[in-house]
Amino acid sequence: MPTPRPFVLLVDDEPHSLSAMRMALEDEFEILTAPDAAAAARLMEEEWVQVVVCDQRMPGQTGVEFLTGLRERWPETVRLLITGYTDPSAIVDAINLAGIHQFIAKPWHPDQLLMAVRNAAQLFHLARENERLALEMRRLASTSETRLEKRRRALRQGQGFDSVLRAPNSPMNATVDAARHYAAFDVPVLLTGEQGTGKEQLAQAMHLASLRADRPFYALDLTGMPDELVMVELLGARRGAVAGGTSRIGLIQKADRGTLYLSGIETITPELQLVLLRILSGRGFTPVGGQETLTSNLRLIAGAGTDLAALVTEGRFRADLYYALAVAEIAVPPLRARRGDIAMLAQHMLAELAARHGKLVHGFDGPALEFLESYDWPGNLRELSNEITRMLILAQDSVLGADLISRPILQGPPGEDGAGRLTQAVLAGAGSLKERVELIEMRILRETLTRHRWNKSRAAAELGVSRVGLRAKLDRYGVKDPAERQATPEEEE
């Protein structure tokens, strides 16, 4: 008996859009269409719908409003939103309220839509299968987990490509698309990018999307590790070869038929470079203190924080190893190049941290997000996570304000150019003495007022100026209370 095709509900008030989506999907799915939210709700009552694809801009209810209500009544249905907006706060609202699984940016391509719906239908199937397996496991009173269950649990917990949060217009989209493409091909991959940009998360997502997904994934950071320790960790050791006397299995052997991710590959010595080259060339390896040569059918994904090609030119990295590693090379952008993603990332991190620490919060206010988005984040995702953790700990209200943000971030310049250029950059930069002193003074004013929640009396007292003098400086530099800016008529779009 053939497997029934999943039902997909398309919601859009434009008939030609519904027709185009139907043509892209009808070969693989049973298609239902609705011109508005009311008609869509009636169809949900009548049919068992696995995936809903909804346009954001519709008369009556918006896509987010409709999907929010749908989430409450049919939480298992996977929800996709077609949108042309890129406002980070709107994206965050869509994620928090409607539980959007994926955004599809306009104009969409038929192949892109088909792939998104395929993934959504697979997610629905996996979720149902997980529920069935959970019931079966409880019935059998078994504590063991099969490899397949582990894989499904990992996917459910968001360790795949969907866990890489990004906006519809994010530069991270091209990175994820490339990683998704190479994931199915059993070749070495080199991920390049600064520390803390999420290379290991991307490597794990590639593993889960590969044919090796039911086998183990291991990760090791080589940065700063001595050769002796790296050799033992990677190659293993025979009894008596290391302190403790017991034999040890290395990661290369453990990752057989699985995936091994090695970060900090640019830091390894020539000896270790030769060891990795031999493994990638299929010539095997010898455990520390051993005599035999072992082989391992692993997939190696390497992470580099610098340009390996430049190191090859300088003679500091083997060219043959570089080309063996970089069959596919994918650049992971730093957080300062992903300003449109910061609000989404911050909200997601805050939700996870609040749940971990048992503290009830609802998000950030507008000025706080503005400061976070303006900063350059040289420490990337790790620095952002640290900052949000500190804000959460200090918070007294359910909404985190800008007054909780660290002073170096508050002292950064406002605007779209970011804030990685702090006081040291001003001191070393160009410009007259007067211009540079005024720039520092403006940043101090802005930071002090933000910490005091724009209480000008307290700020003036801390700075040792009169309230009148403080207001004159604010007018001179154009520094305004964000609440006052929001109260003014909207600027021309």
Disulfide bonds with the S-S distance in Angstrom:
none
